[in-house]
Amino acid sequence: MEQSTIEFMRVCCGDLFTIHLTAIGICFTIFTLVYSFIVSRKSEIDEYSEELKSKFASPQSAQRYSIATSYIKRMSSVNQKCIVAILCSTFCLMLSWLGYRVFSSPGIIITDFIVINLISVGELAYIVYFLVKIYKQYQQDLIV
């Protein structure tokens, strides 16, 4: 393979390093934000739980408890998906760094480049699918 093609792949590995580093940062931000929402709802659940144990619990308390637990389940799902994206991006980050800075054999660089791109495309498809699901949920929440 030509040297210019190998250099192009190395430059692409450097770009992919930057892209995946950015994705990790965004996913960590979303994860911590959602985690804080979960913790705040968890304290609400504790309050509703105590209220429901008493004899004088109102139906609204039971409904609020149910809504809060449903919300926590949905947000936990979001966090799980963020963790998957973080893991994929971290793996690609390491491979792209190796391809850009460490690997010198053309065969290894080509293999590294192909693996990074396949994982990146899979991760992108996963994120787009997840965003579509979130958007549909958002539309449902607005209608209700």
Contacts in CASP RR format, 6 or more apart in sequence:
PFRMAT RR
TARGET T0000
AUTHOR 0000-0000-0000
METHOD contacts of the structure
MODEL  1
MEQSTIEFMRVCCGDLFTIHLTAIGICFTIFTLVYSFIVSRKSEIDEYSE
ELKSKFASPQSAQRYSIATSYIKRMSSVNQKCIVAILCSTFCLMLSWLGY
RVFSSPGIIITDFIVINLISVGELAYIVYFLVKIYKQYQQDLIV
1 106 0 8 1.000
1 107 0 8 1.000
1 110 0 8 1.000
6 106 0 8 1.000
6 109 0 8 1.000
6 110 0 8 1.000
9 109 0 8 1.000
9 110 0 8 1.000
9 113 0 8 1.000
10 99 0 8 1.000
10 100 0 8 1.000
10 109 0 8 1.000
12 113 0 8 1.000
13 95 0 8 1.000
13 96 0 8 1.000
13 97 0 8 1.000
13 99 0 8 1.000
13 100 0 8 1.000
13 109 0 8 1.000
13 112 0 8 1.000
13 113 0 8 1.000
13 116 0 8 1.000
14 96 0 8 1.000
14 97 0 8 1.000
14 100 0 8 1.000
16 92 0 8 1.000
16 96 0 8 1.000
16 116 0 8 1.000
16 117 0 8 1.000
16 120 0 8 1.000
17 93 0 8 1.000
17 96 0 8 1.000
17 97 0 8 1.000
17 100 0 8 1.000
19 120 0 8 1.000
20 89 0 8 1.000
20 90 0 8 1.000
20 92 0 8 1.000
20 93 0 8 1.000
20 96 0 8 1.000
20 120 0 8 1.000
21 89 0 8 1.000
21 93 0 8 1.000
23 85 0 8 1.000
23 89 0 8 1.000
23 123 0 8 1.000
24 86 0 8 1.000
24 89 0 8 1.000
24 90 0 8 1.000
24 93 0 8 1.000
27 82 0 8 1.000
27 83 0 8 1.000
27 85 0 8 1.000
27 86 0 8 1.000
27 89 0 8 1.000
28 82 0 8 1.000
28 86 0 8 1.000
30 78 0 8 1.000
30 82 0 8 1.000
31 79 0 8 1.000
31 82 0 8 1.000
31 83 0 8 1.000
31 86 0 8 1.000
34 75 0 8 1.000
34 78 0 8 1.000
34 79 0 8 1.000
34 82 0 8 1.000
35 79 0 8 1.000
37 71 0 8 1.000
37 75 0 8 1.000
38 72 0 8 1.000
38 75 0 8 1.000
38 76 0 8 1.000
38 79 0 8 1.000
41 68 0 8 1.000
41 71 0 8 1.000
41 72 0 8 1.000
41 75 0 8 1.000
42 72 0 8 1.000
44 64 0 8 1.000
44 68 0 8 1.000
45 65 0 8 1.000
45 68 0 8 1.000
45 69 0 8 1.000
45 72 0 8 1.000
48 61 0 8 1.000
48 62 0 8 1.000
48 64 0 8 1.000
48 65 0 8 1.000
48 68 0 8 1.000
49 65 0 8 1.000
51 57 0 8 1.000
51 58 0 8 1.000
51 61 0 8 1.000
52 61 0 8 1.000
52 62 0 8 1.000
52 65 0 8 1.000
74 137 0 8 1.000
78 134 0 8 1.000
81 126 0 8 1.000
81 130 0 8 1.000
84 126 0 8 1.000
85 123 0 8 1.000
85 126 0 8 1.000
85 127 0 8 1.000
88 119 0 8 1.000
88 122 0 8 1.000
88 123 0 8 1.000
88 126 0 8 1.000
89 123 0 8 1.000
91 119 0 8 1.000
92 116 0 8 1.000
92 119 0 8 1.000
92 120 0 8 1.000
92 123 0 8 1.000
95 112 0 8 1.000
95 115 0 8 1.000
95 116 0 8 1.000
95 119 0 8 1.000
96 112 0 8 1.000
96 116 0 8 1.000
98 112 0 8 1.000
99 108 0 8 1.000
99 109 0 8 1.000
99 112 0 8 1.000
99 113 0 8 1.000
103 109 0 8 1.000
103 112 0 8 1.000
END
